[in-house]
Amino acid sequence: MEQCNQPVGRDWAAWHDAYDEPASALSRRLWTVQQRLREAVDAAPPGRIRAVSLCAGQGRDLIGALRDHPRRDDLAGRLVELDPANVRQAGAAARDAGLKRVSAVVGDASCTDAYAGAVPANVVLVCGVFGNIADVDIERTIGLLPQLCAPGAFVVWTRNRQPPDVTPQIRKWFAEHDFEERWVSPPEERSYGVGVHRFAGAPQPLRRGVQMFTFVGYDVLRKGRPWPT
């Protein structure tokens, strides 16, 4: 599988350390994402719940949200992450949490091939992605999400709100592709944004070999200012 162009020379496992600092923006964002994920799983139809996570890192959002959820045994998830160290940690965390059908795989989350056999999904996580890619790729990715979504699927996404705040445009792009807005974090929290959209359109078949985005990196996009993504 062709790998996306992630920035080299960065310790992506160590990057996650900020999640363990209660006062950090990443920690607050993680808590918010976990709450929205729990609500999405609550609203999922009876039976098996499929979930996929793009650029999943260590899987702290999905695993943390489902560890003690009443429907944890219904979940079948695929966490797609390029960094092998993070994949190992995510896999160990899923096993420790007893999430038997959640797998962490080394793969290029930017390519549709990574989701073959795991979609259409009821829950799609696009966290830590939109702040690391160009605006044109944000729009492209949203336009391709119907290939990953089951009818009524929930998409949980993040994007920092630092100027220029792209989140209003992201919300418009979701609306243009048949997604209904369910929740967006308040604008007063400038260091991060979290949104939830529900897919109201007709799912599209997965087209293999399609690149959804190119991973640029927040430091390149924001000229070295390390805001959460």
C-alpha positions as CSV (number, residue, x, y, z in Angstrom):
1,M,0.0,0.0,0.0
2,E,1.3,3.4,-0.9
3,Q,1.9,5.5,2.2
4,C,0.9,9.1,2.7
5,N,3.4,11.8,3.1
6,Q,3.6,12.2,6.8
7,P,6.3,14.5,8.1
8,V,9.4,12.6,9.0
9,G,11.6,13.0,12.1
10,R,8.7,13.4,14.5
11,D,8.0,11.1,17.5
12,W,4.3,10.6,17.0
13,A,4.1,8.3,20.0
14,A,5.6,11.0,22.3
15,W,3.2,13.6,20.7
16,H,0.4,11.8,22.6
17,D,1.9,12.6,26.0
18,A,-0.1,15.9,26.1
19,Y,-3.3,13.8,26.4
20,D,-2.1,12.8,29.9
21,E,-2.0,16.5,31.1
22,P,-5.4,17.3,32.4
23,A,-5.1,21.0,31.7
24,S,-3.9,20.6,28.1
25,A,-6.1,21.4,25.1
26,L,-5.6,17.9,23.8
27,S,-6.9,16.4,27.0
28,R,-10.0,18.6,26.9
29,R,-10.5,17.8,23.3
30,L,-10.2,14.0,24.0
31,W,-12.8,14.2,26.7
32,T,-15.2,16.0,24.4
33,V,-14.7,13.5,21.5
34,Q,-15.2,10.6,23.9
35,Q,-18.5,12.0,25.1
36,R,-19.7,12.5,21.5
37,L,-18.6,9.0,20.6
38,R,-20.6,7.5,23.4
39,E,-23.7,9.4,22.3
40,A,-23.2,8.2,18.7
41,V,-22.9,4.6,19.9
42,D,-26.0,5.1,22.0
43,A,-27.9,6.2,18.9
44,A,-26.7,3.4,16.7
45,P,-29.2,0.8,15.5
46,P,-29.5,-2.6,17.3
47,G,-26.9,-5.2,16.5
48,R,-23.3,-4.9,15.2
49,I,-21.8,-1.4,15.2
50,R,-19.1,-0.8,12.7
51,A,-16.6,2.0,13.4
52,V,-13.5,3.3,11.5
53,S,-10.9,5.8,12.7
54,L,-8.7,7.8,10.3
55,C,-5.2,8.6,11.5
56,A,-6.2,6.9,14.7
57,G,-3.0,7.4,16.7
58,Q,-3.2,5.4,19.9
59,G,-6.9,5.0,19.6
60,R,-7.5,6.9,22.9
61,D,-10.8,8.4,21.7
62,L,-12.6,5.2,20.6
63,I,-11.1,2.9,23.2
64,G,-11.6,5.4,26.0
65,A,-15.2,6.0,25.0
66,L,-16.1,2.3,24.7
67,R,-14.2,0.8,27.6
68,D,-17.2,0.8,29.9
69,H,-20.0,1.4,27.4
70,P,-23.1,-0.9,27.6
71,R,-22.8,-1.7,23.9
72,R,-19.0,-2.3,23.8
73,D,-19.5,-5.9,22.7
74,D,-21.5,-4.8,19.7
75,L,-18.6,-2.8,18.3
76,A,-16.4,-3.9,15.5
77,G,-13.8,-1.2,14.8
78,R,-10.7,-0.6,12.6
79,L,-8.2,2.0,13.7
80,V,-5.9,3.0,10.8
81,E,-2.6,4.6,11.7
82,L,0.7,4.9,9.9
83,D,3.0,4.9,12.9
84,P,3.8,1.4,14.1
85,A,4.6,2.4,17.7
86,N,1.2,4.0,18.0
87,V,-0.5,1.0,16.4
88,R,1.1,-1.3,18.9
89,Q,-0.1,0.9,21.8
90,A,-3.6,1.1,20.3
91,G,-3.8,-2.7,19.9
92,A,-2.6,-3.3,23.5
93,A,-5.1,-0.7,24.8
94,A,-8.0,-2.4,22.9
95,R,-7.1,-5.8,24.3
96,D,-6.7,-4.4,27.8
97,A,-10.2,-2.8,27.5
98,G,-11.7,-6.1,26.3
99,L,-12.7,-4.7,22.9
100,K,-12.3,-8.0,21.1
101,R,-13.4,-6.8,17.7
102,V,-11.4,-3.6,17.6
103,S,-8.2,-3.9,15.6
104,A,-5.4,-1.4,15.1
105,V,-3.6,-1.7,11.7
106,V,-0.6,0.0,10.2
107,G,-1.9,1.6,7.0
108,D,-2.3,4.8,5.0
109,A,-5.4,6.4,6.4
110,S,-5.5,8.8,3.4
111,C,-6.2,5.9,0.9
112,T,-9.6,4.3,0.6
113,D,-7.9,0.8,0.4
114,A,-7.4,1.0,4.2
115,Y,-11.1,0.7,4.8
116,A,-12.0,-2.2,2.6
117,G,-13.9,-4.8,4.6
118,A,-14.6,-2.3,7.4
119,V,-17.2,-0.1,5.8
120,P,-19.9,1.0,5.5
121,A,-19.5,2.1,9.1
122,N,-22.0,3.4,11.6
123,V,-19.4,5.7,13.3
124,V,-16.5,7.4,11.4
125,L,-13.8,9.3,13.3
126,V,-11.9,12.0,11.5
127,C,-10.0,13.4,14.5
128,G,-6.6,15.0,14.2
129,V,-6.9,15.1,10.4
130,F,-8.4,18.4,9.2
131,G,-5.8,20.4,11.0
132,N,-3.0,18.6,9.3
133,I,-4.2,18.9,5.7
134,A,-4.9,21.7,3.2
135,D,-8.4,23.1,3.0
136,V,-8.9,21.7,-0.5
137,D,-8.2,18.2,0.9
138,I,-10.6,18.8,3.8
139,E,-13.3,19.5,1.2
140,R,-12.3,16.4,-0.8
141,T,-12.2,14.1,2.2
142,I,-15.7,15.2,3.3
143,G,-16.9,14.6,-0.3
144,L,-15.6,11.0,-0.1
145,L,-16.9,10.2,3.4
146,P,-20.2,8.8,1.9
147,Q,-18.1,5.9,0.7
148,L,-17.3,5.1,4.3
149,C,-20.7,5.7,5.9
150,A,-23.7,3.5,6.4
151,P,-27.1,5.1,6.3
152,G,-27.5,7.4,9.3
153,A,-23.8,7.1,10.2
154,F,-22.3,9.6,12.7
155,V,-19.0,11.4,11.8
156,V,-17.1,12.9,14.7
157,W,-14.4,15.3,13.5
158,T,-12.0,17.9,15.0
159,R,-10.3,21.0,13.8
160,N,-8.6,23.8,15.7
161,R,-10.4,27.2,15.7
162,Q,-7.3,29.4,15.5
163,P,-7.5,32.2,12.9
164,P,-8.3,31.7,10.2
165,D,-11.1,29.5,11.7
166,V,-12.1,27.0,9.0
167,T,-14.8,25.3,11.0
168,P,-17.7,27.4,9.5
169,Q,-16.6,26.3,6.0
170,I,-16.2,22.7,7.1
171,R,-19.8,22.7,8.4
172,K,-20.9,24.0,5.0
173,W,-19.0,21.3,3.2
174,F,-20.7,18.7,5.3
175,A,-24.1,20.1,4.5
176,E,-23.3,20.1,0.8
177,H,-22.7,16.3,1.0
178,D,-25.9,15.3,2.8
179,F,-24.7,15.5,6.3
180,E,-26.9,16.9,9.1
181,E,-25.2,18.9,11.8
182,R,-25.9,17.4,15.2
183,W,-23.4,19.2,17.5
184,V,-20.4,21.6,17.3
185,S,-18.3,22.7,20.3
186,P,-18.7,26.3,21.4
187,P,-16.5,28.9,19.7
188,E,-15.2,30.2,23.0
189,E,-12.9,27.2,23.1
190,R,-10.4,28.6,20.5
191,S,-7.7,25.9,20.8
192,Y,-9.8,23.1,19.4
193,G,-13.2,22.4,17.7
194,V,-15.2,19.2,17.7
195,G,-18.2,18.5,15.5
196,V,-20.7,15.7,15.0
197,H,-22.6,15.2,11.7
198,R,-25.1,12.5,10.8
199,F,-25.1,11.1,7.2
200,A,-28.6,11.6,5.7
201,G,-27.7,10.7,2.1
202,A,-27.4,7.5,0.1
203,P,-24.1,5.5,0.8
204,Q,-21.7,5.2,-2.1
205,P,-19.7,2.1,-2.9
206,L,-16.1,2.2,-1.8
207,R,-13.8,2.9,-4.7
208,R,-10.4,1.3,-4.1
209,G,-7.1,3.2,-4.7
210,V,-8.5,6.7,-4.1
211,Q,-6.4,9.1,-2.1
212,M,-8.5,11.3,0.0
213,F,-5.9,13.7,1.3
214,T,-2.2,14.4,1.7
215,F,-0.9,14.7,5.3
216,V,1.0,17.9,5.5
217,G,1.3,18.5,9.2
218,Y,0.0,21.3,11.5
219,D,3.5,22.7,12.0
220,V,3.9,23.3,8.2
221,L,0.3,24.6,7.8
222,R,0.6,26.9,10.8
223,K,4.2,27.8,10.4
224,G,5.4,26.1,13.5
225,R,2.6,27.1,15.9
226,P,1.8,23.8,17.7
227,W,-2.0,24.1,18.0
228,P,-4.0,20.9,18.4
229,T,-5.4,19.5,15.2
